[in-house]
């Protein structure tokens, strides 16, 4: 069973170019489905690299952390994890 995948024109063009390069380099004609399967397999084998592509803000830089802390204001009351749980979930742990 196959499922369609929506992509923009630029991505579609790049996929077609890669498909043509595979044909030229290997002499083997591959479908776009086969090519996407290989791409996903390769991405899963180097999952950390893929995840890193989406971690543009995590972890935050020292400068971003300093900016965040500069904007915080102390209420003067110390808040424990239990306080947070009670506020969020309405009960004590």
Helices and strands as residue ranges (DSSP letters): H 9-26, H 32-45, H 47-53, H 62-71, H 81-89
